[in-house]
Amino acid sequence: MEVKTYRVKGRMLLSHDKFPEWRSFNIEVRAVKEEDAVSRVYSELGSRHKLKRYHIKIESVEEVPPESIRTPQLAQLASLEGWDKP
């Protein structure tokens, strides 16, 4: 099982009760499958911004090669791949 880095782009509805505003997001996550990456994004945005899944619209999911990762922590994790446990 290989863990890959995915870039998930979409929009989320903030302040859905008073002054609704759609705001775009661009998040990189590590996951085994594309479906797991989408689920992780739903979980993180829901937790951070108190959003329901229907307030989050995923527009695209793409696998990111290790040299194109923007998040420093994820780039460091990607460079450690291939290490065996002792």
Residue, then its C-alpha position, 0 to 999 in steps of 0.5 A: m500500500e503506497v501513500k500518495t499526496y493529493r491536492v483537493k480544490g473546491r469551495m465551502l460555504l462560510s457563515h451559512d446562516k447570517f451572511p453566506e459566502w462561498r470561499s475557495f480552498n486548496i488543500e494537500v493531504r496524504a492518503v492511500k486512495e483518492e476517496d480517502a483524501v476527499s473524506r479527510v478534507y471533509s473531516e478537516l474542514g468540518s472540524r475547523h469551520k463547523l461545516k456540514r458535508y453539504h456545505i463543502k463542494i469538491e471541484s477537483v482531486e489530483e495526485v501531486p508528484p513529490e517535487s510539486i508539493r507546496t506544504p513543507q511538512l508533506a514534502q518532508l514526509a514524501s521524501l521519507e517514503g521507502w524507509d523500512k521499519p527496523 
